[in-house]
Amino acid sequence: MNTQNPYQFIIVESFIPSNTSGRHGPVHVRPIEGQPYPTSLFVECSRDLVTKYPVGTQFKIRVKLTDREGTPYLYSYFGWKYEVLLQPKI
């Protein structure tokens, strides 16, 4: 029996990538600098993070690294709770 939990909490932010080819929507989520994962990884998570908050908002979410679609990315179940840590001033 595997007792290791592949999920861990990290801080992520919404952003607008320079290239959205092959991606859904203009706003995406990535880990912030200084987290265990590079900022180049995209995060699959609840759409609320990119539709209900301004770009640049930071969140604490639970993720795991996966590559089930061929390219590594971070996955967080869309129904899990998240914590809003910082919203940019508009």
C-alpha positions in Angstrom: 0.0 0.0 0.0 1.4 3.4 -1.0 1.0 5.9 1.9 2.7 8.7 0.1 0.5 11.6 -0.9 1.5 13.0 -4.3 -0.3 16.2 -3.6 1.2 19.2 -2.0 0.2 22.8 -1.3 1.9 25.5 -3.3 1.3 29.2 -4.2 0.3 29.9 -7.8 -0.7 33.0 -9.7 -2.9 33.8 -12.7 -1.2 35.3 -15.7 -1.5 36.0 -19.4 1.1 33.9 -21.3 2.8 35.4 -24.4 1.6 32.4 -26.5 -1.8 30.8 -26.0 -1.6 28.5 -29.0 -3.2 25.2 -28.1 -4.5 26.5 -24.8 -8.0 27.3 -23.6 -8.6 31.0 -22.8 -6.3 34.0 -22.4 -5.6 33.7 -18.7 -3.7 30.8 -17.2 -2.2 29.7 -13.8 1.4 28.9 -12.9 3.5 28.4 -9.8 5.1 31.6 -8.4 8.9 31.9 -8.2 10.5 30.1 -5.3 8.1 27.1 -5.3 9.2 23.5 -5.8 8.1 23.7 -9.4 9.3 26.0 -12.2 7.2 28.9 -13.3 7.1 27.4 -16.8 4.7 24.7 -15.7 1.0 25.3 -16.4 -1.6 24.4 -13.7 -4.9 22.7 -14.5 -7.3 23.8 -11.8 -10.7 25.4 -11.1 -11.8 28.0 -13.7 -12.8 30.3 -10.8 -9.1 31.2 -10.4 -9.0 32.9 -13.8 -12.6 34.1 -14.1 -13.5 35.4 -10.6 -10.3 37.2 -9.8 -8.0 39.8 -11.5 -4.9 38.6 -13.4 -2.0 38.4 -11.0 -4.0 37.1 -8.1 -2.1 34.6 -6.0 -3.7 31.5 -4.5 -2.7 28.6 -2.3 -3.8 25.3 -3.9 -3.1 21.6 -3.6 -1.4 20.1 -6.7 0.5 17.1 -8.1 2.8 16.8 -11.0 1.4 14.8 -13.9 2.0 14.2 -17.6 -1.0 12.2 -18.6 -1.4 14.3 -21.7 2.3 14.0 -22.7 3.5 17.3 -21.4 4.2 17.8 -17.7 1.9 20.1 -15.8 0.4 20.5 -12.4 -3.1 19.3 -11.6 -5.5 20.4 -8.9 -9.0 19.0 -8.7 -11.4 21.8 -9.7 -13.7 21.1 -6.7 -11.1 21.6 -4.0 -11.1 24.7 -1.9 -8.4 27.3 -2.6 -7.1 30.2 -0.6 -6.8 33.7 -2.0 -3.5 35.1 -0.8 -3.0 38.3 -2.7 -5.0 40.3 -5.3 -3.3 43.1 -7.3 -4.5 46.6 -6.9 -6.6 47.7 -9.9 
